[in-house]
Amino acid sequence: MADTTSTRIEFDGHVQTIGDATILRFPDRASAELPSRGQVAVEAELNGRPFETVVEPDGMKGHWLAIDEELLRTLALDDGDPVTLEVRPTKNWPEPDVPQDFRDALAEASDIADTWDSITPMARWEWIRWIRSTKNPDTRARRVEVGISKLRSGKRRPCCFDLSACTDPDLSKNGKLVDAV
């Protein structure tokens, strides 16, 4: 059974496309009800369709939700379409999708498999968020390498990045979610 808080947050909004991504911004009042200015694990329903995800910070004390391709197709959503979102923060974080470059590095570093498996899903989200937070392929490759090294030395979380910033390099500028292009 899910370990949710009693907070149920519901609002109407509009799907927004930024570059290749489709998102839903939280209104200020809805974002203020979340338990953190950073990432928040939630059980959600978008137009009645349930799923689990992590809500992202926008770098301006607000939040946004990525809408994946499957959900877009299932709900037949396009840019600007109205939607209703209901979220319930939960302590049970879903497993993140590990990007291929980091997955390959973890597979090659079999000596840290127990360390990776022993950290929480929340910590795994932080590692992946840190690795993905650059557009520069050389910087990203270095972060994968450094991440493996840090895990090998016993570090359970990446260090030194703003957890309340928008870190998606395709959606942010100076740590803030950009407007639709």
C-alpha positions in Angstrom: 0.0 0.0 0.0 1.3 3.5 -0.8 2.6 5.7 1.9 1.0 9.0 1.0 0.5 12.1 3.0 -3.0 13.4 3.7 -2.4 16.3 1.3 -4.5 16.0 -1.9 -3.8 18.8 -4.4 -6.0 19.3 -7.4 -6.0 22.0 -10.1 -7.0 22.7 -13.7 -4.3 23.8 -16.1 -3.1 23.7 -19.7 -0.5 21.4 -21.2 2.5 23.4 -22.4 5.2 22.5 -24.9 8.7 23.7 -24.4 11.1 22.5 -27.1 10.5 18.7 -27.4 9.0 18.4 -23.9 5.4 18.6 -22.8 4.8 19.8 -19.2 2.2 21.1 -16.8 3.1 24.0 -14.6 1.7 24.0 -11.1 -0.2 27.2 -10.0 1.5 29.0 -7.1 -1.1 27.8 -4.6 -0.8 24.2 -5.6 3.0 24.3 -5.5 2.9 25.9 -2.0 1.0 22.9 -0.7 3.8 20.5 -1.7 6.2 19.5 1.2 9.4 20.6 -0.6 10.7 23.3 -2.9 12.7 20.5 -4.6 11.6 17.3 -6.2 8.5 15.7 -4.7 7.4 12.1 -5.3 3.6 11.9 -6.1 0.8 9.6 -6.9 -1.0 11.5 -9.7 -4.1 11.4 -11.9 -4.1 13.4 -15.1 -7.6 13.6 -16.5 -8.4 10.6 -14.4 -5.4 8.5 -15.6 -3.3 7.4 -12.6 0.5 7.2 -12.6 3.4 7.8 -10.2 6.1 10.3 -10.9 8.3 13.0 -9.4 7.3 16.6 -9.7 10.2 18.9 -10.6 11.1 22.3 -9.1 11.0 25.3 -11.4 13.7 27.4 -9.7 11.2 30.0 -8.7 9.6 28.3 -5.7 7.2 26.5 -7.9 6.9 23.1 -9.6 6.1 21.5 -12.9 5.3 18.0 -14.1 6.7 16.3 -17.2 4.1 14.5 -19.3 5.6 11.5 -21.1 4.9 10.4 -24.6 2.7 7.5 -23.5 0.5 9.6 -21.4 0.3 12.2 -24.2 -0.9 9.6 -26.6 -3.2 7.9 -24.2 -5.0 11.1 -23.3 -4.6 12.6 -26.9 -3.2 15.8 -25.5 -1.7 18.7 -27.5 -0.1 22.0 -26.6 -2.6 24.2 -24.8 -5.2 21.5 -24.0 -6.9 21.9 -20.7 -6.3 19.2 -18.1 -7.1 18.4 -14.5 -4.3 17.1 -12.3 -4.6 15.6 -8.8 -1.5 14.7 -6.9 -0.8 13.2 -3.5 2.7 13.5 -2.2 4.1 10.2 -1.2 7.2 8.9 0.7 7.5 6.0 -1.8 9.6 7.3 -4.7 9.2 5.5 -8.0 12.3 4.1 -9.6 13.9 6.6 -12.0 14.7 5.8 -15.6 18.4 5.5 -15.6 19.9 7.0 -18.8 21.8 4.6 -21.0 25.3 6.1 -20.5 24.9 5.9 -16.7 23.3 2.5 -16.9 26.3 1.2 -19.0 28.8 2.7 -16.5 27.0 1.1 -13.5 27.0 -2.2 -15.3 30.8 -1.9 -15.9 31.3 -1.0 -12.2 29.9 -4.2 -10.8 31.8 -3.6 -7.6 29.4 -0.8 -6.7 26.2 -2.7 -7.6 25.4 -3.2 -3.9 26.0 0.5 -3.1 23.6 1.5 -6.0 21.0 -1.0 -4.9 21.2 0.1 -1.3 20.6 3.8 -1.8 17.0 5.1 -1.9 15.1 5.8 -5.1 15.1 9.4 -4.0 19.0 9.4 -4.0 19.0 7.6 -7.4 16.8 10.4 -8.8 19.3 12.9 -7.4 22.2 11.2 -9.1 20.4 11.0 -12.4 19.2 14.6 -12.1 22.8 15.8 -11.5 24.1 13.8 -14.5 21.4 15.1 -16.8 21.7 18.7 -15.8 24.2 19.7 -18.6 23.9 20.0 -22.3 27.6 19.6 -22.8 28.4 16.0 -23.8 31.9 16.2 -22.3 30.6 17.5 -19.0 28.0 14.8 -18.9 30.5 12.1 -19.6 32.7 13.5 -16.8 29.7 13.5 -14.4 29.0 9.8 -15.2 32.7 9.1 -14.5 32.7 11.2 -11.3 29.4 9.6 -10.2 30.9 6.1 -10.4 33.9 7.3 -8.6 31.9 8.9 -5.8 29.7 5.8 -5.5 32.8 3.7 -5.3 34.1 5.8 -2.4 30.8 5.3 -0.5 29.0 8.6 -1.4 25.3 8.0 -1.4 24.3 11.3 -3.0 25.8 13.8 -5.5 27.1 17.0 -4.0 26.7 20.6 -4.4 23.8 21.4 -6.7 20.7 23.4 -6.0 17.9 21.0 -5.3 15.2 23.7 -5.9 16.6 24.7 -9.3 15.2 23.5 -12.6 18.0 21.3 -13.8 16.7 20.1 -17.2 19.1 21.7 -19.6 16.5 21.7 -22.4 13.9 23.5 -20.2 15.9 25.8 -18.0 18.0 28.9 -18.1 20.1 29.9 -15.1 18.2 27.3 -13.0 14.7 28.6 -13.9 12.1 26.9 -16.1 11.9 28.9 -19.3 8.7 30.1 -21.0 7.3 28.2 -24.0 9.1 28.8 -27.2 
